[in-house]
Structures are given as structure tokens and as C-alpha cells.
Amino acid sequence: MEPKVRSASTITMTQIVLPFHANVAGNMHGGEVMKLMDSAAGVAATRHSLSNVVTASVTQLSFIEPILVGDLVLCKAELTYTGNTSMEVYVRVDAEDLNSGIIKHVCEGYFFMVALDRNGRPTKVPPLLIENEEEQRCYDLARKRIQHMKEAKSKSQNC
Ligand SMILES: CC(C)(COP(=O)(O)OP(=O)(O)OC[C@H]1O[C@@H](n2cnc3c(N)ncnc32)[C@H](O)[C@@H]1OP(=O)(O)O)[C@@H](O)C(=O)NCCC(=O)NCCS
């Protein structure tokens, strides 16, 4: 399979926060933010693999600052790593206060997506073509996260 560059699948999805996305205090629900992040990760992974994808797991999800009703949410998803059938997608969320123009970094997380064939079985994905030192750094960190996750999974079986 031909390697593909990160920029070919990177996407930014945007959404205005409306009252029905929020709690009574006017803060966007965490679940709504996660849904948008998952959608963006899914689009990036689908663009890269040209396959149906599912979310296998999410790590290091952090809610850093609240997002308020009226904010414009900018959700950027970019591939950091490809395995055989899996991809890691880093999703960064910023919120823009449209009245002041101030943009805050509000949330981030890493989504592991797995490409599936027509029978719903994991299928190979094109390798990620690393273009610079920053992408190499992200790739190396992703490999460590995956290793760590696999070790934690084997230790926590059935408990
Ligand atoms: C994700 C899923 C397809 C993996 O199936 P599986 O039979 O365990 O597949 P395998 O063991 O062959 O693993 C396939 C790949 O997934 C990765 N994987 C499996 N479980 C994972 C997890 N929890 N987190 C991250 N990656 C995972 C494996 O490391 C492997 O990657 P690689 O091919 O790059 O080395 C399966 O568990 C599934 O369908 N889960 C439900 C997904 C879902 O419904 N998501 C919500 C809606 S989108």
C-alpha cells in the first residue's frame, strides 16, 4: 500500500454551541464534545484508510477549560500513527468566543480507530508517511502509548 501523508487526512470540524448542547450553567456537555471529537477522528481515519472505521479506544482525554453557549468549537483531527489495521488520531479542540475573538485550547485526546473490511473484520491501512521531526516525535510517542496500553490491558484482565 502507498504511504500517505498526515495532511491528506487532517480535518477541522466546527460547531456553534447552542443551549441544547449545554447544562443549566451554559457549559457544553462533555459528551457533546466527545461526540464531535469522535466524528472528527472518524473522518480523518476514513480519509486515510478509505475504509469504514470504528473507535477502538480513547486515551488521555482532557477537558482543560469550559466551552460556553455561543462559542465556536474548532475540532482538529490528525493522524499520528498507523499500525497494521489501526490508526491513532490526535484530536485538539479550541473554542472561539465570537464576541471577543479570543480562542482557547479547551480539550484534547487520542482516538484509536480500526479500519474494517466489508465483513466487519480489521483490514490493512496505508502506512503514515512521516514528513518532519515533529511528526516523527508524535509517531514515537504514539507507539509508546500503544505499548503502554497493551501492557495495562494484559495486567487488568478480569479485574
Ligand atoms: C476494534 C475491534 C474491531 C478490534 O477487533 P479485534 O478482533 O480485537 O481485532 P484484532 O485483535 O485483530 O486487532 C485489530 C487492531 O485493533 C487494535 N486494537 C484492538 N483493540 C484495541 C483497543 N482497545 N485500543 C486500541 N487498539 C485496539 C489492535 O492493536 C490491532 O491493531 P494493528 O492491526 O494495527 O496491530 C473490535 O474490538 C470492535 O469491533 N470493537 C467495537 C468497536 C465499536 O463498536 N466502536 C464504537 C462505535 S464506532
The ligand as an ORCA input file, in Angstrom:
! r2SCAN-3c Opt
* xyz 0 1
  C     -11.886     -2.657     17.470
  C     -12.187     -4.077     17.012
  C     -12.564     -4.061     15.529
  C     -10.923     -4.904     17.208
  O     -11.262     -6.211     16.826
  P     -10.295     -7.443     17.209
  O     -10.924     -8.683     16.730
  O      -9.886     -7.314     18.642
  O      -9.094     -7.172     16.270
  P      -7.565     -7.506     16.454
  O      -7.232     -8.129     17.775
  O      -7.168     -8.228     15.211
  O      -6.913     -6.055     16.450
  C      -7.009     -5.232     15.294
  C      -6.302     -3.939     15.583
  O      -7.053     -3.210     16.562
  C      -6.191     -2.825     17.600
  N      -6.993     -2.794     18.819
  C      -7.786     -3.747     19.298
  N      -8.362     -3.341     20.452
  C      -7.886     -2.086     20.681
  C      -8.100     -1.146     21.709
  N      -8.905     -1.380     22.735
  N      -7.470      0.034     21.600
  C      -6.656      0.315     20.559
  N      -6.405     -0.538     19.551
  C      -7.008     -1.740     19.626
  C      -5.109     -3.884     17.638
  O      -3.942     -3.395     18.288
  C      -4.904     -4.127     16.170
  O      -4.090     -3.093     15.636
  P      -2.993     -3.398     14.472
  O      -3.648     -4.244     13.435
  O      -2.634     -2.033     13.951
  O      -1.847     -4.086     15.143
  C     -13.365     -4.714     17.834
  O     -12.960     -4.815     19.183
  C     -14.659     -3.937     17.719
  O     -15.377     -4.024     16.725
  N     -14.985     -3.142     18.769
  C     -16.212     -2.346     18.751
  C     -15.966     -1.001     18.061
  C     -17.147     -0.083     18.191
  O     -18.267     -0.528     18.103
  N     -16.868      1.212     18.430
  C     -17.885      2.178     18.708
  C     -18.652      2.621     17.513
  S     -17.650      3.254     16.204
*
